[in-house]
Amino acid sequence: GAVVSQHPSRVICKSGTSVKIECRSLDFQATTMFWYRQFPKQSLMLMATSNEGSKATYEQGVEKDKFLINHASLTLSTLTVTSAHPEDSSFYICSARDWSGGGKNIQYFGAGTRLSVL
Amino acid sequence: GENVEQHPSTLSVQEGDSAVIKCTYSDSASNYFPWYKQELGKGPQLIIDIRSNVGEKKDQRIAVTLNKTAKHFSLHITETQPEDSAVYFCAASNRYSGGGADGLTFGKGTHLIIQP
């Protein structure tokens, strides 16, 4: 399957700082990428849909000024957690959609980023 | 919006036995149902998927069945092995093809434990 690279895998930061997470599709172009958040032993919750060249679409309850998304190219989307606080600590996972498989909505996931805010 | 229910939350089976995980969905417009396997500290990996115009799909020891009328789909793993131990998530989407950029709606996950 296609490869999605997510970086960093783990970050520890002080409260009030901003953290940027990168998501790259390595062997295919992704006009659409998705950002999910996962709490321990829970399911993935969609935060936002990142569209190349346009504004991201945020799910209800997700603060767009808190979680800035930029999808500047067909292979890169970034999520910036601004002014992070301890309650933002979580596992953030991106996925990229590959349409090349006969039109199937296949999403390939990155390995995730463990964010710990002190 | 879509709501996906997944059962059981934990499943323990003896190595070599079969495991079945079940999901139901609420949106009759959903037409694509992937299954993901997530190992500890890693992102989900797609293991099998099914479209709404197909009732069953098989890939070696893994199979998925879909009942559109009941809005129910299941993952079947036969001849389970220790490396099958992981958390499995079902998901649903109504964007099989064409335009649109909806994300997947996930079930809550099933922790599958293979007892040696």
Interface residues (C-beta under 8 A of the other chain):
Chain A: G1 V4 Q6 T32 F34 Y36 K41 Q42 S43 L44 M45 L46 T49 N51 T57 E59 I93 S95 R97 W99 G103 K104 N105 I106 Q107 Y108 F109 G110 A111 G112 R114
Chain B: Y32 P34 Y36 G41 K42 G43 P44 Q45 L46 D49 R51 F89 S93 R95 Y96 S97 G98 A101 D102 G103 L104 T105 F106 G107 K108 G109
